[in-house]
Amino acid sequence: MSSLRPPQSLTSRLGVDTGEAVLRYELLEEQAVSLGRAGRKMEAALAVLRDLEQGGEGRAEALKAAADAVWAFLVQREVLGLRDRAAVVAQYAIPREVLNRLGVK
């Protein structure tokens, strides 16, 4: 019976011999889950905004919700060291009106 073990390069880097690797793994896992949750929330808010026509009823609330969700996602990314906003703006096609509310240039 063989056991599964991580590659040696990961063993030394993660400190498997201590409990540090387990903690670090769980922290990274939680960060990824949290970023994914924020991303889905942002995508949903942007979809609602896109579905409402310009000046339509509820658009102001949808714009605020989208700006809040985008801001939360960008902050979450920056906390993780991911600072390339331009890639996010392009990938998710974040409208200029949302970025204006954030003060992004």
Residue pairs with C-beta under 8 A, 6 or more apart in sequence:
5 11
6 14
6 16
10 16
14 20
14 21
14 24
14 25
15 21
15 24
31 80
34 76
35 73
35 76
35 77
35 80
38 69
38 72
38 73
38 76
39 73
41 69
41 72
41 73
42 66
42 69
42 70
42 72
42 73
42 92
43 92
44 69
45 62
45 65
45 66
45 68
45 69
45 70
46 66
46 69
46 70
46 92
46 93
46 94
46 95
46 98
48 62
48 65
48 66
49 59
49 62
49 63
49 65
49 66
49 95
49 98
50 95
52 58
52 59
52 62
53 59
63 97
63 98
63 101
64 101
66 95
66 98
67 98
67 101
67 102
70 94
70 98
70 99
70 102
71 102
73 88
74 85
74 88
74 102
77 83
77 88
85 104
88 94
89 99
89 104
